[in-house]
Amino acid sequence: MENVGGPTRYLLVIAHPGHELRVYGWTAQVRPWVCILTDGSGSDGVSRIEHSIGILEALGAKTTPICGDLSDRRVYEHILDQESAPLEAVGRRLAQLILEEEIDTVVSDGIEGYNPVCDLCELLTRAAVATAANTGRPCRHYTIPLMGDPRKPPRSQASEVREIELSPAVFQRKLQAMREYAERGGSTAGREMDASIRKLGQQAFAREYLFAATPHDRWELPFEQQKPFYETYGEQQVAAGRYPSVIRFREHFLPIAKRLSMLSPTLARIGKRAAFAF
């Protein structure tokens, strides 16, 4: 999609540092603006944001002020306590960025039920994209899978798939960046990165795939009939004494999701001249 009078402008929105490696080649090609919702500290308590910023800047991407403002623990607390206002503020900032930078294409984490912050990332991006459309700035929205095979959409089949084939040189640089991240990115991030490469093989990462998000009028939040992984995992951690409580889909996540779904009409009424504070 081309911007009338100029090149396409891109935005990447990810929940955690390290997710940029899933679209390493695409990032090198289009040099998007990048938003990272959390610092990636997770249960380890060690921020990974600076390492990701270094990778992104080396690829020519442009980081934004929405870059590691929140810890995973703080987002979990917001969800558990049903504090939607701080999350809505992030949605407003994303909408402002799309409007001010005249973004044409947005790529975000997709909902997979693995981590509630990743799922929240797609919800916030959806709200921001809908807001932009309602204020006269339509843009395309694609999602990327983070767990499992990167060649398959996060959930059901996507109506459109964009495939990026990496040159041998870029592919080797991507593999090297993944290995280094596994070594430096903290124990949890390292284990997940290593597990993906061992399970799928290196060639699974030689191409990158962007899956068109389901249109807003046909989209339904999953996990109405089954527990997401993060709920089952949380139960295990509470039983082991590692977590004090479990984030439940119906009790905690769904109410927040419904409030965020009402965010875009509110933002649309505010309009493009709104002074959202970065």
N, C-alpha and C positions, 0 to 999 in steps of 0.2 A: 504494500500500500504506500503510495507516494503522497507526500504533503504538497498541496498546491503551492507552487512558487519556491519549493525547496525540498531537500532530501527528507526521507522518513526519520522521525525522531523516536527513540526507544527509551523505555523505562523497565528496569528489572527490580522486582520487589521480592525479597526473600526473608524468611523468618530468622535464619541463623547464619553466621559466618560459616563458610565452607560450601554452602549450596551453590555458590557461583561456579564451582568446579564442574557441576552438571552441565553448564552451558559455557564452558571455557572458550571453545572455538567460536561460538556465536558472539560472545562478548568481545572477543578480539576483532571480529568482523565489523560489528555495528557500533561498538563503543558507547553503550547506553549510559543514561543516568542510573544510579543504583541506590536503592533503599534497603537497609538491613534492620529488621525490627528489634532484634535483641543483640546483646554482646556475646551470646553463645556460651555463657558460663555454665549453664545447665547445673547438674548435680555436682560437678567437679569444682565449681566456684572459680574457674580460671577463664578469663575473657579471651576470646579468639579474634576479636574485632580488628586489631592492628595487623595481624597476619593477613586477613582477608583484604583489608584496604591496600596492603602492599601488592597483593596479586592483582587486584582490580586496576590500580594505578599503572602497573606494568603493562596491562592489556589495553590501556588507553581509556578505560571507563571513567566516569565522573561520579564520585560519591556525593551524597547529599547530606544535609543536616539530620535527616532521618537515618541514623547510622549507629546502632548500638546503644540507643538511649535507655533501653529497658533491659533488665536481666530476665532470664527465664523464670526465676523464682518470683519476681514481681508480677509478671504476666499471669502465672499460675494463681497468685493471690487475688489479682483482679477478677479472674474467672470464678474462683471459689467464693469470693465475697460479693459477686454480682455487681462489681464496680465497672459499669460500661463506659462511664464518662472519659477516663483516660484513653480507652481504646477508640472511642468515637473521635477523640482529638487527633489520633493518628490518622484516621480515615479522612478527616478534614485536611490534614497536611498533605496527604497523598493526592487528594483532589486538587488542591492548590497547585501542586507541582505539575500535574498533568495539564492544567489550564495555562499556567504561566510559561511552561517550557514547550507548549503546543505539541504534546506527545501524541504520536499516531498509533504506536503499538506498545502494549504492556505485557510483560511476561512475569508470572509469579509462581510460587510454590502452589501445588495442587492439594486438594483435600484427599487424604489417604487414611485417616484414622490412626496414624502412627504416633503423632505428637500433636497436642491441641494447639500449640503455637503455630505450627505449620498450617493446620486447618484454618486457624484464625487469619493467617496471611492471605489465603484466597478470599475469605469473606471480606476483609478490609479492602482488598484490591477490587473486588466486584463492586463494592459500594462506591469507591472512588471513580471507577470506570463509568458506572451508571450516572453518577453526578456529572461527569464531564459530558456525557451524551446529552443529558437534560439541559445543560447550559450551552449547547451548541458546539461541543468538541468531541465528536464520536471517535473512538479509537478501538483497535482490535485488542482482544485479551486472550492470551495463551497461557497454559499451565505446563509445568514440568513435574515429572515423577521424581521422588527423592529416595524412596525405598523400592527395592525390587528392580525389575528390568527397565532401564531408561528408554527402551524402544516401545514400551507399552504405556497407554494413557493412565493417569492416576486412578480412574474409575472405569466408566463405560467407554465405548468407542467414541472418539471425537469426530466431529463432522469434517474437520480439516486438520491435516498434519503437515507441519513444515519440517523438512529434513535438512540438516546441515552436515555435509561431509567434510571431515577435517583432512587437511593435507598431512602427509606423513610427518613433516616437521612439527606442525601444530599438535598432532596427536601425541608425539613423543614428549613435547613440553607439557601437555595436559597430564600424561601419566606421571611425569616427574613431579608436577605440582601436587597430584593426588598422593604420591608416596611421601612427599615432604609434609603435607598436611596431616597425614596419618601419624607421622612421627612427632609433629609439633603441636597438633591441634587439641591436645587433651585426650584422656584415656577413652572416654565414650566416643568422641568423634573419630579417634584413631581406629577403634574396634569396628565401627560401622563402615568406615572407608575400606579397611582391609577385608572385611567380610564381603562387601560388594564386589571387589575385584576377584577374590577367590571363588565366589559363587558363580559369577557371570562370565568371568574371563575378561582379559584386556580388550578384546575386539568389540565387546558390547559398548564400549565408550568411544569407538572410532567415529561414530556418527552421533549427532545430537538431534533431539526431536522436541518440537513445540506442538502442543495439542490445543486446538481451539477450545476455549471455555464454552460450556453449554449456554445458549442464549438465556437471558435473564427470565424471560417469560416461560421457559420450559425447564428451568433448573429446579431441582429438589435437593435438599440437604440429606445426605445419606445417614445410615446408622439409626434409622427409626426402628428397625426390626432386629438389629443385632448390635452387640457391644463393639465399639472401636477397640483397637489394640491397646491404646493408652489407658483405657479403663481397666482392662484385665491385668495389664502390667502394673498399674497403680495398686490394685488389690494385693498383688504379690509383694510389692514393696512395703505396703502398710503391714502386712502379715509378718514381714521380716524385720519390722521396726525401723525401716529406713525413711519412710514418709509418714507424716502425721495424718494425712487424709487423702482421699481419692477424688480426682476430678471425674464426675459422672456426666455422661452425655446429656441425659434428659434433665437432670437436676441443675447442672451448672453451665454446660456449653450451649445447649439449645436456647435458653433464655437470652444469653448474650448474643447468639446468632440472630435471633428474631429482632432484637433492638438494632443491631447493625444493618439488618435488611431494611429498616425504616430510615436509615441514615441518609440515603441518597436523595429522596424527595426533599428532606430538610435542607440539605446542602444546596440543592438546585434552586431553592427559593432564595438562598443567600446571594447567589450570583457570582459572577467572575470577579467583581471588584472587592470581594470580602478580604479583610485584612487578617488572615490567619498568621499567627506569630510562629516563626521558626525559632 
